[in-house]
């Protein structure tokens, strides 16, 4: 038995952090339509997987300045670029 959804809106998340927050805040279940005869329905569970790029972006966004400086000093190009970008914006 299929339930219709009256409207669905999608928005494009700006960052991986927002995407993760959106997934966590999404309701897990919907209330079935009330009928005169009680029925037993099972709610399918959705599995969400993040790509390696999304996981990396999330980790980088949560990184402290000290960690970025440490990685930049050890030769991490991305950390060095981020450090240079942050110093320009100050």
N, C-alpha and C positions, 0 to 999 in steps of 0.2 A: 504494500500500500504506500503510495507516494504522497507526501504532503507538499503543497505548493508554498512557495515563498513569495510574499507580495512584492517585495522590493529588496534589492541588494545594491549596496553602494560599495565601491572599491576606491581606496585612495592609495597612492603610491608613497610608501614610506621614504623619508629623506635619508635615513641612516639605518644601519643594522640594529642600533640600540632601540630606535623607534619601532622597527619591525618586531623585535623581540618583545617589547612592551605591548604592542598591539596583539600579538599572539597570546601573551599571558592574560590580557584583559578581556579577550573574546569569550563570550559565554560558551560553556562546554555543552549545554543541552538546550533544547527548545521544548516548550510545553506543547504536548499534542493537543489537537482540537478536541473539545469535549463532545462526546456522543452519548446517546442513551444507553448503549450497550458497552460495558467495560471491555476493553481489549488489552492484551499484553503485547507491547511492542518493545523491541530492543533498539537502543540508540547506537548507531555505528560510531566508533571512535576514530578520529582522524589522527594520523601521525605526521608530525612536522619535522622535516630534516633541513638543516642549514648547510649550504655549500661551504667548502673550505674557505673561500674568499669572504663569505659573510661572517664566519667564525673569526677569521683573522681580523676583519674590520672591527668587529665587536671588541676583541681583545685590545686592539690598538686604541680604540676610543676610551677604554677604561684604564689605560696605562698612565702612571704618574709621570710627572716631569723628570723626577729622579731616575726612573727606569728608562725613559727615553734618552736621557743624557748618558746613562751607563751603556746602552746599546749603541748610541752614536759613537762613543769613545772606542767601542770594540769593533767598529767598522761597518755597522748596519747603515746602509745608504738611506733607507726609508726613514729611519730614526733621525739621521743627520738632516735630511730635507725637512722633516717636521720641526726639528729644533730651529732651523734657519727660518722657517716660515713663522713660527711662534715669536721669534726674536724681532722680526720685521713688524709684526702687528702690535708690539708693545709701545 
